[in-house]
Amino acid sequence: MPDLDQISGFDWDDGNARKSADKHDVSMAEAEQVFFNEPLLVVDDPKHSTAEPRFHALGRTDRGRRLHITFTVRAGGTRIRVISARDMSRRERTIYETQA
């Protein structure tokens, strides 16, 4: 599990940022907000962690939009690289509301 207290910023891939914006209507700013708002639920993603550890974050934007962020940590554990960002599914909202 990443130590989010060590994070100093974000590392965006242009393709991933465009996909999140075009396909899911999630801006980079909204995706980043999730990591600064409480509650935040972060879980491992061992199924997709073959090349590097991946994680899922469930959280809220400043305006209360509930998002699911798939991410990895780079630069020695100091930068979050968002892989995808989208609205939570109904099932994810239930998990978030009961576990976060």
C-alpha angles and dihedrals in degrees: 000000000000121000100236091191087071094055114115100174150324133285112206128197109212093224094051092046091050092047093051091048098043101037101031104020091235117141124213089247092055092049091050093049091064090069093055099047129079137265099042122172117198123184134176121255103208092165092065098031099096098117097027136349113282129195141190122224124196114195150120135270122228088269094050099257108153111227138183111215123190110200149154131209122243140174095053094313096308104102131055116220110200112215097180140351127196142145115285117260119238090260092050091049089054091050091047094049094048102038107031 
